[in-house]
Each structure stands twice: as C-alpha cells, then as structure tokens.
Amino acid sequence: MNILITGGAGFIGTHLTRALLKQGHSITILDNFLPQIHGGVQDLSPDLRPHVRLVRGDVADMTALKTALTDAQGIVHLAAETGTGQSMYEVARYERTNLTGTAMMFDLLVRGAGPKVERIVVASSRAIYGEGAYRCPDHGLVYPSSRPAKDKEMGLFDPVCPVCSGPCDSIATPETAPFQPSSFYGLTKQVQEQMVFMFGQVLGIPSIALRYQNVFGPGQSLQNPYTGILAIFSNLAREGRTIQVFEDGLESRDFVYIEDVVDATVRSVISDLNGCHSLNVGSGQRTTVLEAAKQINAFYGGRSEIRVTGAFRDGDIRHGLADSSKAWATLQYEAKWDFSKGLVAFLEWAMESAPGHSGYDQSLLEMKERGLLRG
Ligand SMILES: NC(=O)c1ccc[n+]([C@@H]2O[C@H](COP(=O)([O-])OP(=O)(O)OC[C@H]3O[C@@H](n4cnc5c(N)ncnc54)[C@H](O)[C@@H]3O)[C@@H](O)[C@H]2O)c1
C-alpha cells in the first residue's frame, strides 16, 4: 500500500514507518518538524530518510496536504500538538493543528484529492474520556466529571460518584464510556475522531480511531517539556535534580510500550474491517506516577530527591487505565510489554541520547502564571 503518515517524523510515526517499510509498504510522511518536539534536528531519522517520500509542511496547509495525498491508499493521521497542560493556554494553536488540519484533509478528500484512499486510521487518545470509568459501591458503573479545584486544594484528589458524591474506585475504561475530556487537547482528539468517522462514512472509507494511552519507549522526544512524563522524569533523574510529583503521587497511568502501539496501528492499517471503529490501545497495567518516578530514579543511581508536592494542574486526570478487550476482539491486539521491562529499554536508550533540554521549569512557570498549576 501507499500509506501517508501525517506527523510521521514524530515518536509513534518513526516507529510505525519502520514497521510498515519492513512489510513492503511505500510511505509518504507529511511533517513540519515542530521545534518543540524535534529541537534542532529538522530531518527524519537517517535510516528512514532514503526510503520515504517526505513532504515538509503543515497539516493545515492545503498545498502541502494535497501533495502528500497523491497516490495515498491509506492514511495514518498522527500529526498533532500533544501537550495536555499546554493546550489549556495555547488554545488557538492546538485548534489549528488538531482540528483545522483535519478539516483541511477532509476538504481535500471530499473534493476528490486522494481518490485512492481506502482506509483512515486516526490517533485518538484516552484524554477523550476525562476521568474515565469508576465503580461506586451503591451506583455501579459511573463516569465522574472533572475534579473541582477546591477539592484538590484540600488534598481530595480522587473523583467522587456523580450520583451520591461518595467514594468510588477507578476501573478499566471501555470504549462505551462517554466523551468527557478535561483538557482542550482531549476535546480536539474527540472532535478529530468524530470528524474522521463522519467523513469516513460520507466518503465510504473505513476508519479506525485508536485511543492510545500513555505511549512510551525509545525515540520519544526528550526535548518536549510539555508532555511525556517518563521522559521529563528521566531528564531530571539523569542530572540528579529534584523530581516533583504532582498531587499525592498516587495518580496512575496506563503506560503502553511503543512496540505494542505500533503493532495495534499496523494491524489497523492493513485490516479489512469495514465501517468505523474506536479502539482502546493500552497495556492493561496500572502504574502510579510515584512508582514510575522511583523506578526511573533507581535506574540512574537514586541521586534525585522525589518530592510529592500536592500541586495539581488543570486538565490532568487522576487515573488512566484502558479496557483493551475490544482491540483484541477486533484486531487480535494484545499488549506484550510489561511496564518495568519497557521502562528499562526506554531509559537505556535515553542514557545513550543527548540530554533533553531543561525547558521543564519554564513549562511549569507558564502554567503557574496562568493559574493552571496550583498548590
Ligand atoms: N505519545 C502518546 O502518549 C500519545 C497518547 C495518545 C495519543 N497520541 C497521539 O498520537 C499521535 C502521535 O503522537 P506522538 O507521541 O508520536 O507525538 P510527537 O509529538 O512525537 O509527533 C507528532 C508529530 O507531528 C508533527 N506535527 C505537529 N504539528 C504539526 C503540523 N501542524 N503539521 C505537520 N506536522 C505536525 C510534529 O513535528 C511531530 O513530528 C498524536 O496525534 C497524539 O495526539 C499520543
């Protein structure tokens, strides 16, 4: 297949490109090499460069998109601005790339550009669920809304049952959960997914939205201080600097290893599924942020102080855990990587890489100044 990967120079795109090339597909990448992610390295990974058709440009630029769409049979739409916290104050910027970029793509497709496109895969996110699924002892399955700042200020970090306001327990979130994004990034991912399905149906193009959880592994940006908590902690621990952990440290994430994510994405691109499908892509394993910080610090010799600060950011959720059983039933996707094993593979790669720059303090300052980081 001729496959267009938007954002293909990024973390997931680079790994995906390698995997699809190995299977004999032809790859076009459309990417604008966003400096926040790529720093000074404004090119594809050298092993990919000779084998890929590269269109340098913005997803919100019609001309670049039109060039990239020529001959495309499959589209994997990854290009996006991805910082949850940053999306709360760089609103127009996030809207432009994530929504206008997707709208432009469909403007072109409905006008006949990309006439050979027979499948679209879009990178959605667990962020569309907000707090996700919980079980209340009295009211069963519930979906709490965003946690009020006044609760978090008092150290009450756990969401409560939306019916009785009592305690409830986080459980794995299925795809049937309602859309309740608590960040603008999450909202853009929700709308992106809905746009792909709406126009997929109009154009008769089978479409799959992959709701990735927290993806990590070798090759993820060490430069971007706005997202990628494991990379941020790795940069700090490597220098023996203090690692600040928000809330009480017991917030948790479903960290899914890059190879598993690529496996699910390749299966989606080459599948013969018809219609529109939303699928969770997670590891099925819950890891607290504090535990992740401890493992990273231990890897680097334990020189950093880990400080649980009680501070909190608007837009952050308490727990993320995906129910990926539908992806198994639909694509026979199953995560193979355990968190600790994947973490060591990531950290060994990070240690060999140039250190990430120290924009993390600046990113925290930006949020503080805007009243989005408190406590
Ligand atoms: N990494 C994760 O944990 C995660 C989780 C859920 C969803 N996702 C989604 O997966 C996709 C890929 O994520 P990633 O981790 O590889 O991110 P990444 O930041 O490493 O890659 C994104 C790529 O998109 C490019 N890009 C950004 N804005 C662009 C624009 N306007 N025009 C053209 N290219 C542009 C960047 O230069 C970069 O190469 C994104 O859509 C993201 O929202 C990622």
PDBQT file of the ligand as one rigid body, heavy atoms in Angstrom, charges set to zero:
ROOT
HETATM    1  N1  LIG A 401       2.506   9.618  22.758  1.00  0.00    +0.000 N 
HETATM    2  C1  LIG A 401       1.402   9.436  23.456  1.00  0.00    +0.000 C 
HETATM    3  O1  LIG A 401       1.452   9.119  24.657  1.00  0.00    +0.000 OA
HETATM    4  C2  LIG A 401       0.047   9.588  22.816  1.00  0.00    +0.000 A 
HETATM    5  C3  LIG A 401      -1.092   9.230  23.562  1.00  0.00    +0.000 A 
HETATM    6  C4  LIG A 401      -2.335   9.402  22.967  1.00  0.00    +0.000 A 
HETATM    7  C5  LIG A 401      -2.445   9.872  21.680  1.00  0.00    +0.000 A 
HETATM    8  N2  LIG A 401      -1.321  10.215  20.997  1.00  0.00    +0.000 N 
HETATM    9  C6  LIG A 401      -1.474  10.770  19.644  1.00  0.00    +0.000 C 
HETATM   10  O2  LIG A 401      -0.621  10.077  18.759  1.00  0.00    +0.000 OA
HETATM   11  C7  LIG A 401      -0.147  10.976  17.760  1.00  0.00    +0.000 C 
HETATM   12  C8  LIG A 401       1.354  10.908  17.643  1.00  0.00    +0.000 C 
HETATM   13  O3  LIG A 401       1.902  11.198  18.902  1.00  0.00    +0.000 OA
HETATM   14  P1  LIG A 401       3.487  11.184  19.149  1.00  0.00    +0.000 P 
HETATM   15  O4  LIG A 401       3.696  10.774  20.560  1.00  0.00    +0.000 OA
HETATM   16  O5  LIG A 401       4.184  10.472  18.073  1.00  0.00    +0.000 OA
HETATM   17  O6  LIG A 401       3.764  12.750  19.069  1.00  0.00    +0.000 OA
HETATM   18  P2  LIG A 401       5.039  13.525  18.543  1.00  0.00    +0.000 P 
HETATM   19  O7  LIG A 401       4.913  14.883  19.101  1.00  0.00    +0.000 OA
HETATM   20  O8  LIG A 401       6.295  12.757  18.779  1.00  0.00    +0.000 OA
HETATM   21  O9  LIG A 401       4.794  13.569  16.971  1.00  0.00    +0.000 OA
HETATM   22  C9  LIG A 401       3.888  14.431  16.370  1.00  0.00    +0.000 C 
HETATM   23  C10 LIG A 401       4.470  14.832  15.033  1.00  0.00    +0.000 C 
HETATM   24  O10 LIG A 401       3.548  15.715  14.409  1.00  0.00    +0.000 OA
HETATM   25  C11 LIG A 401       4.261  16.783  13.849  1.00  0.00    +0.000 C 
HETATM   26  N3  LIG A 401       3.406  17.945  13.791  1.00  0.00    +0.000 N 
HETATM   27  C12 LIG A 401       2.936  18.706  14.818  1.00  0.00    +0.000 A 
HETATM   28  N4  LIG A 401       2.190  19.715  14.361  1.00  0.00    +0.000 NA
HETATM   29  C13 LIG A 401       2.173  19.592  13.014  1.00  0.00    +0.000 A 
HETATM   30  C14 LIG A 401       1.601  20.349  11.981  1.00  0.00    +0.000 A 
HETATM   31  N5  LIG A 401       0.876  21.440  12.240  1.00  0.00    +0.000 N 
HETATM   32  N6  LIG A 401       1.799  19.957  10.708  1.00  0.00    +0.000 NA
HETATM   33  C15 LIG A 401       2.544  18.866  10.423  1.00  0.00    +0.000 A 
HETATM   34  N7  LIG A 401       3.128  18.106  11.366  1.00  0.00    +0.000 NA
HETATM   35  C16 LIG A 401       2.952  18.470  12.648  1.00  0.00    +0.000 A 
HETATM   36  C17 LIG A 401       5.452  17.007  14.761  1.00  0.00    +0.000 C 
HETATM   37  O11 LIG A 401       6.517  17.670  14.107  1.00  0.00    +0.000 OA
HETATM   38  C18 LIG A 401       5.790  15.570  15.135  1.00  0.00    +0.000 C 
HETATM   39  O12 LIG A 401       6.749  15.034  14.260  1.00  0.00    +0.000 OA
HETATM   40  C19 LIG A 401      -0.678  12.355  18.122  1.00  0.00    +0.000 C 
HETATM   41  O13 LIG A 401      -1.843  12.591  17.376  1.00  0.00    +0.000 OA
HETATM   42  C20 LIG A 401      -1.054  12.224  19.583  1.00  0.00    +0.000 C 
HETATM   43  O14 LIG A 401      -2.113  13.091  19.932  1.00  0.00    +0.000 OA
HETATM   44  C21 LIG A 401      -0.072  10.077  21.523  1.00  0.00    +0.000 A 
ENDROOT
TORSDOF 0
